[in-house]
Amino acid sequence: MAAILAFVLLVSVLSVSAFLSAENVNIIVVDWSTGAGAINYYTAVANTLTAAQSIARFINWLNEMTGASPTHYHVIGHSLGGHQAGMIGRYVNGKIAYITALEAALPGFVNNADRFRPDDGAYTEVIHTNSGVFGFSTTLGHVDFYPNGGSNMPGCNSSECDHARSYFYMAESLITGGFTGRRCGSFLLATTGNCFLPGTLRMGGLVPKTG
């Protein structure tokens, strides 16, 4: 549990620092380590939906009390939290503007109806850094980004490191404005200079895109 809590705190500190250095925003950090850290992983998978529903109720209440709109929100989650971010979008009244799933967890979600979906938000983005091991290799959002082909991240020598790299990329993108991604048929085509499909888009960053 201590390792999980440390991980949650690291992600939170990185994200909060990056957001606040880039723009004057209000930030809500959710510590659901009790649910995510269940001894049985599949209990944690089930807890993902329960926590998402609670968070959505809080957002609905907050909007009702303050007059805020779902169009003001950017929801970000990592691993189990990646799917949870999408679930939150489904249970919030209205459409969340921008949802980012960082390495949405693969185990427990292959045939799970509650997994991340493109229509969970007005714009849904997925960043893949450990494709096919801890994270999905298939597309899940309006736009899916595969840095370095979606696996074998620079500076990493384990799947655990690859899986975690996505939130470092997200934090950096908030400060720099995002990384330019090019639409391509495959990683092989990209690395051989044969990407001729039209369209580039920024990965991460602050500005909501359109799906």
N, C-alpha and C positions, 0 to 999 in steps of 0.2 A: 504493500500500500504506500510506503514511503517513496518508493521509486515512481509510482504513478502520480502521486501528489507533486513530486519534484518536477515531473514532466509537464503536468498541468500548469504549474507556476511558471516554468520556463516559457512555454507557449504564450501564456498570458502576458508575461513581462515583455517578451519580444513584440507581440502584437500591439499592446497598449503603447509601448514606447514608439513604435513605428507610426501608428496612427497619430499620436499627439505631436510627433515631430513634423508631420506632413500637413495637418489641418486641425482647426479648432472644432473638435467633435465630442459628443457624449458617448461613452463606451460602457457597455454592460458585459461583464465577464461572468460566466456561469461555471461554478465548480461543482461538477456532478461526479467527482472521483469516487464517492461511495457507491454509486450505481455502476460506473464504468469499471471499477476495480473489483467487481464480484469474482470470487474464486473460480466459479464456472463461467467460462467465456460466453456461453450461449445465454446465460442469465443476464450478462452485461448487454448482449444484443437485444434482449427483450426489454431491458431497462431503458434502452435508447428511445423507444417510442414513448414510454411513460414520462421521461424527463422532457422530451420535446413538447408533449401536450401541456405540461406544466409551464414551460417557458412561453409557449404560445398564449396561454391564458394570461400570463403576466403582461405580455406585449399588448394584448387586447385591452386589458385594464389600463395600462399606461397610456395608450392612445385615447381611450375614453376620457381619462382624467386630464390629459394635457392638450388634446386636440391634434396630436401628432398623427401622421399617416404612415401606412406600410411603405409608401414610396420614399420615406426618409431613411429606411433601414438597409444596412448591408450586413447579412448574417454569414459568418464564417465558421466552419467546423473542420476538425482533423480526424481522420480515421473513422471510428464509430461516430464521432461528432460530425463528420462529413455528411453521413446519411441523416443524422439528427437535424442538421441545418435545413435539409430539404423537408423533413417532416414538420419542422416549425412553420415553414412556408405554407404547408397544406392546412394547418390548423389556425393560422392567423386570419382574422377577418380582412379581406382585401388581398392584394398581391404585393409581396415583398419585392423591392426594386432590384436587389442584387444579392445573389446567394453564391458563395464559393465553397466547394467541397475540396479539401486538401487531402489527397490520398484516401478517398472513401474506402473503408475496409471491405475486403473481399470475403473473408471467412464469415459465414452466417448470412450472407446477403445475395448469394448467387441467384437463388430462386425466391428471394424474399420480396413480397409485394410492397413492403415499406421502404425499399431502397431508394436512393436519390433518383429523381426524375427531371427531365428538362422543364416540365411545366410547374415545378415547385415555386418558381419565382418569375418575375418579368424577364430577368436575365440570369441564367445559371451557368456557372463556370466550374470546371473540374481540372485540377492539376494532378497529374499522375507522375510519381517518382519511384514506384516499386511495383510496376505492372506485373500482374499475374502471380504475385507472391502474397504480400499483405494487402495490396491494393488492386483495383480493377484494371484490366488492360482494355476492356471495351468502353465505348463512349457512354456517358451518362447524362451529360448536360447539353445546353444549347451549343456550347463550345468546350472542347476538351483539349488541354495542352499536355504535351509529352516532352518535357525538357530532356535533352540527351537521349531521346527515344523512349523515355518513360521508365528507365531503369539504369543501374550502374552509374549513380551520380558521382561527379567529380569530388574527390576527397572522402569517398565512402568505400568501405570494404566489407559491408554487411547489409543484409536486407533491412535490418532495424534502422541503420543509418539512412539508407535510401528512403524508407518510409517516412522518416522524420524530416527529410530535407525539404519537403514541400512547404512547411511553414516558415522555414528560413527564406525561401524564395518569395513567399507572400509578403513577409515583413520587409524584405528589401524592395519589393515592387511598390510598396506604399510610399517609400521614401523617394524612389527614382522615377515613379510614374508608370512602372510596368515594363515588361520585357516584350519585345516584338516577336510574335509568332506568325509563321507562314502556313497557310493551308497546303496540305500535301497528302498524296495518296498513301505513303508509307515512309518510315524512317530511312529505309534504304534509298528511296528516291531523293529524300532530303539531303542525305550525306553524299550523294553522287552528283548533286547539282542539277537534278532533273525534276524540280518542283515547279510546275508551270500552271498550277491551278490559281485562279485569281483570288486575291484577298489576303490581307494581313490584319492582325488584331493584337492588342496589347494584353498580355497575361498579367492578371492582378491589377494593382493600382487602385486608386480611389474612385475613379469616374465610372458610374454605371454604364453599361452598354445596352444594346437592344438585342433580344433573342432572334 
